[in-house]
């Protein structure tokens, strides 16, 4: 009898992009332990996903209108009936034993809320390691997730995570583009138990049509908030608090080095937790106010030279 688990649904949120979808879908279907697989189409202009799903006998859902990337990711949790859901991005892939590893972890630690694995980058130069330092093994509480986020820079592999469906609450607060997934994970980490598998069971593809590449500045805009408003408030150790504050300030410098005045003005007009945070910082912190009055080029050159001398 074929191995199957009813503990997990692999949900694939998709929109427009076709070129990597089949590889991603087949990696979900060709698991050593099978599970439910669904595809949620955010109202693409074509029927490619629907046709492939029909051919592969995969459950397909289509939104009546485009509800945004974060909400479409959350939709997988709404449409699934299993205890856990993992969102497989349409340009990434799973190792064949991802679900098997998940099942083994839950069997050994039935209380875990989030299962994640290490990952590898798939680039034009082939498979390469990533730059993040991650904690692995069983963690009854996510304090180490928070600590590592501060000490070793943000890097929690949300994309490689299977998350307990009942824990996916409060996601909409960060639905403003950028690093909304990191904002959610780090804000809730101390309430969750984790299991990190050190094997590279997720393949993260890097390419020109990737959202993080096309909207890289948008991602940088959300990072200072995560350090200062989330991580700094999650720890009591003065050294960690100081490190989080320092990281937030350097990310503000990074943001100013990349974003022009008009982009900053447009961002500040939005009503999100991220834009409101930046607005408060500019008004109340004289250092940040001066920083955002400086020419972009001078800040860019300063930031680049600081990285070379390891000040960042």
C-alpha positions as CSV (number, residue, x, y, z in Angstrom):
1,X,0.0,0.0,0.0
2,X,1.3,3.5,-0.9
3,X,2.6,5.5,2.0
4,X,0.3,8.4,2.7
5,X,-0.1,10.9,5.5
6,X,-3.2,12.9,6.3
7,X,-1.2,15.2,8.6
8,X,-0.1,17.6,5.9
9,X,-1.3,19.5,2.8
10,X,1.2,21.0,0.4
11,X,-0.5,24.2,-0.9
12,X,0.9,25.9,-4.0
13,X,-0.1,29.6,-4.4
14,X,0.4,30.6,-8.0
15,X,0.0,33.7,-10.2
16,X,0.8,34.1,-13.9
17,X,4.4,32.7,-13.8
18,X,4.4,29.3,-15.7
19,X,8.1,28.4,-16.3
20,X,8.9,26.6,-13.0
21,X,5.4,25.4,-12.0
22,X,5.6,21.8,-13.3
23,X,8.9,21.1,-11.6
24,X,7.6,22.4,-8.3
25,X,4.3,20.5,-8.6
26,X,6.0,17.2,-9.5
27,X,8.4,17.6,-6.6
28,X,5.3,17.8,-4.3
29,X,3.6,14.8,-6.0
30,X,6.7,12.6,-6.1
31,X,7.3,12.3,-2.4
32,X,8.3,9.1,-0.7
33,X,5.3,9.7,1.6
34,X,2.4,11.2,-0.3
35,X,0.1,13.9,1.0
36,X,-2.7,16.1,-0.2
37,X,-1.6,18.7,-2.8
38,X,-3.7,21.7,-3.8
39,X,-3.1,24.7,-6.1
40,X,-4.5,28.2,-5.4
41,X,-4.5,30.4,-8.5
42,X,-4.6,34.1,-7.7
43,X,-6.7,34.9,-10.8
44,X,-4.1,34.5,-13.5
45,X,-4.8,35.7,-17.0
46,X,-4.4,32.1,-18.4
47,X,-5.6,28.6,-17.7
48,X,-2.3,26.8,-17.7
49,X,-2.4,25.9,-14.0
50,X,-5.9,24.6,-14.3
51,X,-5.0,22.4,-17.3
52,X,-1.9,20.9,-15.6
53,X,-3.8,20.2,-12.4
54,X,-6.5,18.5,-14.3
55,X,-3.9,16.3,-16.1
56,X,-2.2,15.5,-12.8
57,X,-5.4,15.0,-10.9
58,X,-4.5,17.8,-8.4
59,X,-7.2,19.9,-6.6
60,X,-7.3,23.3,-8.2
61,X,-8.8,26.5,-6.8
62,X,-9.1,29.9,-8.5
63,X,-9.7,33.2,-6.8
64,X,-12.4,35.4,-8.4
65,X,-10.0,38.3,-8.2
66,X,-6.4,39.0,-7.2
67,X,-6.3,39.1,-3.4
68,X,-2.6,39.8,-3.1
69,X,0.3,37.5,-2.4
70,X,0.2,37.3,1.4
71,X,-3.6,36.6,1.4
72,X,-3.2,34.0,-1.3
73,X,-0.5,32.3,0.8
74,X,-2.9,32.3,3.7
75,X,-5.7,30.9,1.5
76,X,-3.9,27.5,1.5
77,X,-4.6,27.3,5.3
78,X,-8.2,28.2,4.8
79,X,-8.8,25.6,2.1
80,X,-6.9,22.7,3.8
81,X,-8.4,20.2,6.2
82,X,-5.2,18.7,7.5
83,X,-3.5,19.6,10.8
84,X,-0.5,21.1,9.0
85,X,0.0,23.1,5.8
86,X,3.2,24.0,3.9
87,X,3.2,26.5,1.1
88,X,5.4,25.4,-1.7
89,X,6.3,28.4,-4.0
90,X,5.7,27.8,-7.7
91,X,9.4,28.3,-8.5
92,X,10.9,26.1,-5.8
93,X,11.1,22.4,-5.2
94,X,11.0,19.8,-2.4
95,X,13.4,17.0,-1.9
96,X,11.6,13.6,-2.3
97,X,11.8,12.9,1.4
98,X,10.5,16.2,2.7
99,X,7.1,14.8,3.8
100,X,8.7,11.7,5.2
101,X,11.0,13.8,7.3
102,X,8.0,15.9,8.5
103,X,6.1,12.8,9.4
104,X,9.0,11.4,11.4
105,X,9.4,14.7,13.3
106,X,5.7,14.9,14.2
107,X,5.7,11.2,15.3
108,X,8.7,11.9,17.6
109,X,7.5,15.4,18.8
110,X,3.6,15.5,18.5
111,X,3.5,19.0,20.1
112,X,5.5,20.8,17.4
113,X,3.7,23.8,15.7
114,X,6.3,24.5,13.0
115,X,8.5,22.0,11.1
116,X,11.2,23.4,8.9
117,X,14.3,22.1,7.1
118,X,17.5,23.6,5.9
119,X,17.6,24.6,2.2
120,X,19.8,25.1,-0.7
121,X,19.8,27.8,-3.4
122,X,19.4,26.8,-7.1
123,X,21.1,29.5,-9.2
124,X,22.5,29.9,-12.7
125,X,25.8,28.5,-11.3
126,X,24.1,25.4,-9.9
127,X,23.2,24.5,-6.3
128,X,24.9,26.8,-3.8
129,X,24.7,27.2,0.0
130,X,22.8,30.1,1.7
131,X,24.3,32.7,4.1
132,X,22.0,32.1,7.1
133,X,22.7,30.5,10.4
134,X,19.8,28.4,11.6
135,X,19.0,26.5,14.8
136,X,18.1,22.9,14.4
137,X,16.5,20.1,16.4
138,X,13.5,20.3,18.8
139,X,12.7,23.6,20.4
140,X,9.9,23.6,23.0
141,X,9.6,27.4,22.6
142,X,10.9,29.6,19.8
143,X,13.2,31.7,21.9
144,X,16.2,30.3,19.9
145,X,14.5,31.3,16.7
146,X,14.3,34.9,18.0
147,X,17.8,34.9,19.3
148,X,19.2,33.6,16.0
149,X,17.2,36.2,14.1
150,X,19.1,38.9,16.1
151,X,22.5,37.3,16.4
152,X,22.9,36.0,12.8
153,X,20.5,38.3,10.8
154,X,17.0,37.4,9.7
155,X,16.8,34.1,7.9
156,X,14.1,31.9,9.2
157,X,13.1,29.5,6.3
158,X,9.4,30.2,6.2
159,X,9.2,28.8,2.7
160,X,10.5,25.4,4.0
161,X,8.1,25.3,6.9
162,X,5.1,23.1,7.6
163,X,2.9,25.1,10.0
164,X,0.0,23.9,12.2
165,X,-3.1,25.2,10.6
166,X,-4.7,26.4,13.9
167,X,-1.6,28.6,14.5
168,X,-1.9,30.7,11.4
169,X,-3.5,33.7,13.1
170,X,-2.6,37.4,12.7
171,X,-1.0,37.0,9.3
172,X,-3.1,39.9,7.8
173,X,-1.4,42.4,10.1
174,X,1.7,42.2,7.9
175,X,-0.1,41.9,4.6
176,X,1.8,44.8,3.0
177,X,4.4,43.1,0.8
178,X,8.0,42.7,1.7
179,X,9.0,40.3,4.5
180,X,5.5,39.7,5.8
181,X,6.3,36.0,6.4
182,X,9.4,36.8,8.6
183,X,7.3,39.5,10.4
184,X,4.7,36.9,11.3
185,X,7.0,34.1,12.2
186,X,9.2,36.3,14.5
187,X,6.2,38.0,16.1
188,X,4.7,34.6,17.1
189,X,7.9,32.5,17.6
190,X,7.8,32.6,21.4
191,X,4.3,31.1,21.4
192,X,5.3,28.1,19.2
193,X,7.3,24.9,19.4
194,X,9.6,24.1,16.5
195,X,11.5,21.3,14.9
196,X,14.3,22.1,12.5
197,X,15.7,19.3,10.3
198,X,19.3,20.1,9.3
199,X,19.0,18.3,5.9
200,X,18.6,20.5,2.8
201,X,15.2,19.3,1.9
202,X,14.0,22.5,0.2
203,X,15.4,23.9,-3.0
204,X,15.0,27.7,-3.2
205,X,15.4,28.9,-6.8
206,X,16.9,32.3,-7.6
207,X,16.1,33.9,-10.9
208,X,15.4,37.3,-12.5
209,X,11.6,36.9,-12.4
210,X,11.6,36.2,-8.6
211,X,9.5,38.5,-6.5
212,X,12.4,39.1,-4.0
213,X,14.6,40.2,-7.0
214,X,12.0,42.4,-8.7
215,X,10.9,44.0,-5.5
216,X,14.1,43.9,-3.4
217,X,13.7,47.4,-2.1
218,X,10.2,46.6,-0.9
219,X,11.7,43.8,1.2
220,X,14.4,46.0,2.7
221,X,11.6,48.5,3.7
222,X,10.1,45.9,6.1
223,X,13.3,44.6,7.8
224,X,14.0,47.5,10.2
225,X,10.5,47.1,11.7
226,X,11.1,43.4,12.3
227,X,14.3,44.1,14.2
228,X,13.1,47.0,16.3
229,X,9.4,46.5,16.8
230,X,9.3,42.7,17.0
231,X,12.7,41.1,17.9
232,X,13.9,43.9,20.3
233,X,10.7,43.6,22.3
234,X,10.9,39.8,22.4
235,X,14.1,39.6,24.4
236,X,15.2,40.7,27.9
237,X,18.9,40.4,27.5
238,X,20.3,43.9,27.2
239,X,23.0,42.8,24.7
240,X,20.4,41.2,22.4
241,X,18.3,44.3,22.7
242,X,21.2,46.5,21.7
243,X,22.1,44.2,18.8
244,X,18.6,44.3,17.5
245,X,18.5,48.1,17.7
246,X,21.8,48.4,15.9
247,X,20.6,46.0,13.2
248,X,17.5,48.1,12.7
249,X,19.5,51.3,12.3
250,X,21.8,49.7,9.8
251,X,18.9,48.4,7.8
252,X,17.5,52.0,7.8
253,X,20.8,53.1,6.3
254,X,20.6,50.2,3.8
255,X,17.0,51.3,2.9
256,X,18.1,54.9,2.3
257,X,21.1,53.7,0.2
258,X,18.7,52.0,-2.2
259,X,15.4,54.0,-2.3
260,X,15.0,57.3,-3.9
261,X,13.1,60.2,-2.4
262,X,9.9,59.5,-4.4
263,X,9.9,55.9,-3.4
264,X,10.2,56.8,0.2
265,X,7.5,59.4,-0.1
266,X,5.1,56.9,-1.7
267,X,5.9,54.3,1.0
268,X,5.2,56.8,3.8
269,X,1.7,57.5,2.3
270,X,0.7,53.9,2.9
271,X,-1.1,52.9,6.1
272,X,0.8,49.8,7.1
273,X,2.7,48.7,10.2
274,X,5.9,49.1,8.2
275,X,5.3,52.6,6.8
276,X,3.9,53.9,10.0
277,X,7.0,52.7,11.8
278,X,9.3,54.5,9.4
279,X,7.2,57.7,9.7
280,X,7.6,57.6,13.5
281,X,11.3,57.0,13.2
282,X,11.8,60.0,10.9
283,X,9.8,62.3,13.2
284,X,11.1,61.2,16.5
285,X,14.7,60.0,16.0
286,X,17.0,62.9,15.0
287,X,19.6,60.5,13.5
288,X,17.0,58.9,11.2
289,X,15.7,62.3,10.3
290,X,19.1,63.5,9.2
291,X,19.8,60.1,7.5
292,X,16.7,60.5,5.2
293,X,17.7,64.1,4.4
294,X,21.0,63.0,3.0
295,X,21.6,62.3,-0.7
296,X,21.0,58.7,-1.7
297,X,24.4,58.3,-3.4
298,X,26.4,59.4,-0.3
299,X,24.5,57.0,1.9
300,X,25.0,54.2,-0.7
301,X,28.8,54.8,-0.8
302,X,28.9,54.9,3.0
303,X,26.9,51.7,3.4
304,X,29.0,49.9,0.8
305,X,32.3,50.9,2.4
306,X,30.9,49.9,5.8
307,X,30.1,46.4,4.5
308,X,33.6,46.0,3.2
309,X,35.1,46.9,6.6
310,X,32.5,44.6,8.4
311,X,30.9,47.5,10.3
312,X,27.4,46.4,9.2
